[in-house]
């Protein structure tokens, strides 16, 4: 027979064990998927390439809802070129409704394939009175997508599964990423190496600043794996712009993992790859797409093999948000000339679309509308969610801030800002910061401060 003190101790121990077990079991994760392949004739890349004339492979939305750590948290990856301004807001609001949570607890990111649609509702509202909104987006199609997406997320909650462990793994991806900006001896951009090239000098130049590591975060119920989420930074273009809808090599690598591990639900996010692409290793041929797919899939597979699991409870999960207003590029401080292009019926549709994008973003900044940066922590693992076509240096800086953490970075959140360079990049020239960035060099200070707060 146990003495009274021992009996009380054993009883207390049992209660604590049961409480810990109950807390672990209270964590659940739901998964959702939606086919978002556009109808033929739809605008691709927001009118910057061509219309859809065929389909090489389907486009998907994939995501998860994390339940049991305060209000639900949504992570969503979309096979679109981008979601910008109030269009991005609409996606967050839709996902939040489906998950019964707040939009501030939603992170949705495009994978940035160019043979895919985009959606910027603020831009569409400027183009619609001019009768050219369909040149940028098949609006009825995207609105139908949002309707179906809300239903898919809501339905997924009924099938949420408990998870007890988090897994982390990483691997080096071989011969995929290379920096797009090759500097000369004077510190200026000498060669612009975009997504594909046959230029011998561009091919021979070093990879430059990239993050060669693919990060993988997985969810487990005891010994049973449930979901794999991968992060890798690069523009995903191989051969493109011919009118054939495709998820490109990032989506095809994801599909490769689907076949190899059919019991796992695979989600992939693009990292901070604004100034990174496959140009050094891609000549733009269909054969190159296959090679890039295989190399990225091999990195995903190796990261999975390298995975280590740790127990997780609700106490280990934390969601943080830092709203920011990014300083506006000087060329957007006076919109008079840009508005003239928008209204000019003789201007090319693509020029008018670009003007609408500039105006839409500038007006949001002038109205002090913020962009959310967010961070989701699972113990020592961290997911950092960033906006726009943000440069790889921000991803590397985040890792340097917290070398004690497993930092995964997703870029291509709110697409309204376009390219977000580092301060020094604006004086170096090059495509990204000379022509299409909508943020000023001072954005670096704002972003680094916000990232530091999120990772603190």
C-alpha positions in Angstrom: 0.0 0.0 0.0 1.3 3.5 -0.9 1.7 6.0 1.9 -0.4 9.2 1.7 2.5 11.5 0.5 3.6 9.0 -2.1 0.0 8.5 -3.3 -0.5 12.2 -3.6 2.8 12.5 -5.6 1.8 9.7 -7.9 -1.7 11.2 -8.4 -0.1 14.6 -9.2 2.3 13.0 -11.6 -0.6 11.3 -13.4 -2.5 14.5 -13.6 0.4 16.3 -15.1 1.1 13.6 -17.6 -2.6 13.5 -18.6 -2.6 17.3 -18.9 0.5 17.3 -21.2 -1.0 14.5 -23.3 -4.3 16.4 -23.6 -2.5 19.6 -24.6 -0.4 17.7 -27.3 -3.5 16.1 -28.6 -5.4 19.4 -28.8 -3.1 20.5 -31.6 -4.6 19.6 -35.0 -3.8 20.4 -38.6 -6.1 20.6 -41.6 -5.0 20.5 -45.2 -6.8 21.9 -48.2 -6.2 21.9 -52.0 -7.9 23.5 -54.9 -7.4 23.3 -58.7 -7.0 26.9 -60.0 -6.1 26.2 -63.6 -7.5 29.1 -65.6 -9.8 28.7 -68.7 -8.2 29.1 -72.1 -8.0 32.7 -73.1 -7.3 33.9 -69.6 -4.5 36.5 -69.1 -1.3 35.0 -67.8 1.3 36.9 -65.8 -1.1 39.8 -65.5 -0.8 40.5 -69.2 3.0 40.6 -69.3 3.3 37.4 -71.4 0.4 36.0 -73.4 -3.1 34.5 -73.0 -3.6 30.8 -72.0 -3.8 28.7 -75.2 -3.1 25.3 -73.7 -2.4 23.6 -70.4 0.8 21.7 -69.7 0.0 20.8 -66.1 -2.6 22.0 -63.6 -2.2 24.9 -61.1 -3.0 24.3 -57.5 -3.7 26.1 -54.2 -2.4 24.1 -51.3 -2.4 25.1 -47.6 -2.9 24.1 -44.0 -4.8 25.4 -41.0 -3.2 25.0 -37.6 -5.7 24.5 -34.8 -5.3 24.5 -31.0 -2.8 27.3 -30.6 -5.1 30.2 -29.9 -7.1 31.2 -33.1 -6.5 29.2 -36.2 -3.4 30.0 -38.3 -3.5 29.6 -42.1 -0.5 29.0 -44.4 -1.3 29.0 -48.1 0.7 28.6 -51.3 -0.8 29.6 -54.7 0.4 28.7 -58.2 -0.2 32.3 -59.3 2.4 34.9 -60.5 1.3 37.2 -57.6 -1.5 38.5 -55.4 -1.3 42.3 -54.8 -2.8 45.1 -52.9 -6.6 44.7 -52.2 -6.4 41.5 -54.3 -4.0 40.1 -51.7 -6.4 41.3 -48.9 -9.3 39.5 -50.6 -7.4 36.2 -50.5 -6.5 36.6 -46.8 -10.1 37.5 -46.0 -11.4 34.5 -47.9 -9.0 32.1 -46.2 -9.8 33.6 -42.8 -13.5 33.1 -43.3 -13.0 29.5 -44.3 -10.8 28.9 -41.3 -12.9 30.9 -38.9 -10.0 33.2 -37.9 -8.7 36.7 -38.4 -7.0 37.8 -41.7 -4.1 38.9 -39.5 -3.4 35.2 -38.8 -3.3 34.2 -42.5 -0.1 34.1 -44.6 -0.7 33.5 -48.3 2.1 33.5 -50.9 2.3 33.1 -54.7 4.9 30.8 -56.2 5.4 33.3 -59.0 5.1 31.1 -62.1 4.8 33.3 -65.2 2.6 30.9 -67.1 -0.1 31.5 -64.4 -2.6 34.2 -63.6 -2.2 37.1 -61.1 -4.7 39.1 -59.1 -4.5 42.7 -58.0 -8.0 44.0 -57.3 -6.8 47.6 -56.8 -5.3 47.5 -60.3 -8.5 45.9 -61.8 -10.6 48.7 -60.4 -8.5 51.2 -62.3 -8.5 49.2 -65.5 -12.2 48.3 -65.5 -13.6 51.8 -66.4 -11.3 51.7 -69.4 -12.5 48.3 -70.6 -9.2 46.6 -70.4 -9.3 44.7 -67.1 -9.4 41.3 -69.0 -6.0 42.1 -70.4 -4.6 41.8 -66.9 -6.9 39.2 -65.3 -9.8 36.9 -65.8 -11.7 38.5 -63.0 -14.8 36.2 -63.0 -12.5 33.2 -62.8 -10.6 34.5 -59.8 -13.8 35.4 -58.0 -15.0 31.9 -58.5 -11.7 30.6 -57.2 -12.2 32.6 -54.0 -15.7 31.2 -53.6 -14.5 27.7 -54.0 -11.5 28.3 -51.8 -13.5 29.4 -48.8 -15.6 26.3 -49.1 -12.6 24.0 -49.4 -10.9 25.5 -46.3 -14.2 25.3 -44.3 -14.6 21.7 -45.4 -11.0 20.8 -44.4 -11.6 21.6 -40.8 -13.8 18.6 -40.3 -10.9 16.3 -41.3 -8.2 18.0 -39.2 -5.7 15.5 -37.7 -3.9 15.7 -34.4 -0.1 16.4 -34.5 2.4 15.8 -31.7 5.8 16.4 -33.4 7.5 18.9 -35.7 10.2 17.7 -38.1 13.0 19.9 -39.6 15.4 19.0 -42.4 17.4 20.8 -45.0 19.5 19.9 -48.1 21.6 21.7 -50.6 19.9 22.1 -54.0 22.4 21.5 -56.8 22.6 23.7 -60.0 19.2 25.5 -59.8 19.6 29.0 -58.3 21.9 31.8 -59.5 21.9 35.5 -58.8 20.4 37.6 -61.6 22.7 40.6 -61.0 26.3 40.1 -62.0 28.4 43.1 -60.9 31.4 44.5 -62.7 34.6 45.8 -61.2 32.9 49.2 -60.7 30.3 47.7 -58.4 27.5 48.2 -61.0 25.4 45.6 -62.7 27.4 44.4 -65.7 25.2 41.4 -66.8 21.5 40.9 -66.2 21.1 37.1 -66.0 17.4 36.4 -65.9 15.5 33.1 -65.8 17.2 31.7 -69.0 20.1 32.5 -71.1 22.4 31.2 -73.8 25.0 34.0 -73.2 28.3 32.3 -72.6 29.5 35.1 -70.2 26.3 34.9 -68.1 26.6 31.1 -67.9 30.3 31.3 -67.0 29.8 33.9 -64.3 29.6 32.6 -60.7 26.3 31.7 -59.0 26.5 34.9 -56.9 24.6 35.5 -53.7 21.9 32.8 -53.3 20.7 30.5 -50.5 21.5 27.0 -51.8 19.6 25.4 -48.9 16.1 24.0 -49.1 14.3 23.9 -45.8 11.6 21.4 -44.9 9.2 21.6 -42.0 7.0 18.5 -41.3 4.1 17.7 -39.1 3.8 14.3 -37.4 1.3 12.4 -35.3 3.7 10.4 -33.2 5.6 8.3 -35.8 3.2 9.0 -38.6 4.2 11.8 -41.0 1.3 14.0 -42.2 2.5 17.1 -44.0 5.7 18.3 -45.6 6.2 22.0 -46.2 9.3 23.1 -48.2 11.0 26.5 -48.8 13.4 27.4 -51.5 14.4 30.8 -53.0 14.4 31.2 -56.8 12.3 32.5 -59.6 10.6 29.4 -60.9 10.8 30.0 -64.7 12.2 27.5 -67.1 10.7 27.9 -70.6 7.6 30.1 -70.5 5.6 32.8 -72.2 4.2 30.6 -75.0 0.7 30.4 -73.7 0.9 27.0 -72.1 -0.3 27.1 -68.5 2.1 25.4 -66.1 3.2 25.3 -62.4 6.7 25.1 -63.9 9.6 23.3 -62.3 8.6 24.1 -58.7 5.1 22.7 -59.1 6.5 19.7 -61.1 9.0 19.0 -58.3 6.1 19.1 -55.8 4.2 16.6 -58.0 7.3 14.4 -58.1 7.3 14.2 -54.3 3.5 13.5 -54.4 4.3 10.4 -56.4 7.3 9.4 -54.3 5.5 9.9 -50.9 1.8 9.6 -51.6 0.8 9.5 -48.0 2.3 12.9 -47.4 0.6 16.2 -48.3 3.3 18.4 -49.9 3.2 22.2 -49.9 5.9 24.3 -51.4 6.7 28.0 -50.8 9.1 30.3 -52.8 11.6 32.0 -50.6 13.0 35.5 -51.0 14.0 35.0 -54.6 13.5 38.4 -56.1 17.0 38.6 -57.4 17.6 34.9 -57.9 16.7 32.7 -60.9 17.8 29.6 -62.8 19.6 31.6 -65.5 23.0 30.0 -65.1 21.6 26.5 -65.5 18.7 27.1 -67.8 18.8 27.7 -71.6 15.1 27.9 -71.9 14.5 24.5 -73.5 11.9 22.0 -72.4 14.7 19.6 -71.5 16.1 22.2 -69.0 12.7 22.2 -67.3 13.0 18.5 -66.7 16.5 18.8 -65.3 15.5 21.7 -63.0 12.5 19.7 -61.8 14.7 16.7 -61.0 17.3 18.7 -59.1 14.7 20.6 -57.0 12.9 17.3 -56.3 16.2 15.7 -55.3 16.7 18.5 -52.8 13.2 18.0 -51.4 13.8 14.3 -51.0 17.2 14.7 -49.3 15.8 17.3 -46.9 13.1 14.7 -46.0 15.7 12.1 -45.4 17.6 14.5 -43.2 14.5 15.3 -41.0 14.7 15.2 -37.2 11.6 15.2 -35.1 10.9 16.9 -31.8 7.7 17.0 -29.6 5.5 20.1 -29.9 2.8 21.6 -27.7 0.6 24.6 -27.9 3.0 26.5 -25.6 5.7 26.1 -28.3 3.7 27.9 -31.0 3.7 31.6 -31.4 2.3 33.9 -34.1 3.6 37.4 -34.5 2.8 40.3 -36.9 4.7 43.5 -37.8 2.7 45.9 -40.0 4.9 48.2 -42.0 4.6 51.1 -44.5 7.5 50.8 -47.0 8.9 54.1 -48.3 7.7 54.9 -51.8 10.0 55.1 -54.8 10.7 58.7 -55.9 9.2 58.1 -59.4 5.8 57.4 -57.8 5.7 60.5 -55.6 4.0 62.4 -58.5 1.5 60.3 -60.4 0.5 62.8 -63.1 2.6 61.3 -65.9 1.8 57.8 -64.9 -2.0 58.6 -64.9 -1.6 60.0 -68.5 -0.2 56.6 -69.6 -3.1 54.8 -68.0 -5.6 56.9 -69.8 -3.8 56.9 -73.2 -5.8 54.7 -75.5 -2.9 54.6 -77.9 -0.5 53.2 -75.3 0.1 49.5 -75.3 -2.1 47.5 -72.9 0.9 46.3 -71.0 2.1 49.9 -70.4 -1.4 50.8 -69.1 -1.4 47.8 -66.8 2.0 48.7 -65.4 0.7 52.2 -64.8 -2.3 50.9 -63.0 -0.1 48.7 -60.8 2.1 51.8 -59.9 -0.9 54.0 -59.1 -2.7 51.3 -57.1 0.3 50.7 -54.9 1.3 54.4 -54.6 -2.2 55.3 -53.4 -2.1 52.6 -50.7 1.2 53.8 -49.4 0.1 57.5 -49.5 -3.0 56.4 -47.5 -0.6 54.8 -44.9 -2.1 51.3 -45.6 0.3 48.8 -44.1 1.7 45.5 -45.3 2.0 42.7 -42.7 5.2 40.8 -42.1 4.5 37.7 -40.0 6.3 35.0 -38.1 5.2 31.6 -36.9 7.3 29.8 -34.4 7.2 26.1 -33.6 9.8 25.8 -30.8 13.1 26.3 -32.5 11.6 26.3 -36.0 10.5 29.6 -37.4 8.5 30.5 -40.6 9.1 34.1 -41.7 6.5 35.5 -44.2 7.7 38.4 -46.3 6.0 40.6 -49.1 6.8 41.2 -52.7 9.7 40.1 -54.9 12.1 40.6 -52.1 15.8 40.1 -52.5 17.6 37.0 -51.1 19.7 39.2 -48.8 16.7 39.6 -46.5 16.4 35.8 -46.1 20.1 35.5 -45.4 19.9 38.3 -42.9 17.1 36.7 -41.0 19.1 33.5 -40.7 22.1 35.4 -39.4 19.9 37.1 -36.8 18.9 33.8 -35.3 21.5 31.1 -36.0 20.0 29.2 -33.1 16.7 28.8 -35.0 15.7 26.8 -38.0 14.5 29.8 -40.1 12.2 29.1 -43.2 11.4 32.1 -45.3 8.4 32.6 -47.7 8.5 35.5 -50.1 5.9 36.8 -52.6 3.3 37.7 -50.0 1.6 41.0 -50.9 2.8 41.5 -54.4 1.9 45.2 -54.7 5.4 46.5 -53.9 7.0 44.6 -56.8 10.7 44.2 -56.3 12.1 45.0 -52.9 15.9 45.5 -53.2 18.5 46.2 -50.6 19.6 49.8 -50.2 22.8 49.4 -52.1 21.1 47.7 -55.0 19.3 50.9 -56.1 22.6 52.5 -57.0 23.9 49.4 -58.8 21.5 49.5 -61.7 19.9 46.4 -63.1 16.4 45.5 -64.1 14.8 45.0 -60.7 15.7 48.3 -59.0 16.1 50.5 -62.1 12.7 50.0 -63.7 10.1 48.1 -61.7 10.6 48.4 -57.9 8.0 50.5 -56.2 9.9 50.9 -52.9 12.7 53.3 -52.0 16.2 52.3 -50.8 15.1 53.2 -47.3 12.8 50.2 -47.3 15.8 48.1 -46.1 15.9 49.9 -42.8 12.2 49.4 -42.2 12.2 45.7 -43.2 15.3 44.7 -41.2 13.9 46.4 -38.1 10.6 44.5 -38.5 12.3 41.2 -39.2 14.4 41.7 -36.1 11.3 42.3 -34.0 9.6 39.2 -35.4 12.6 37.0 -34.7 13.4 38.4 -31.3 
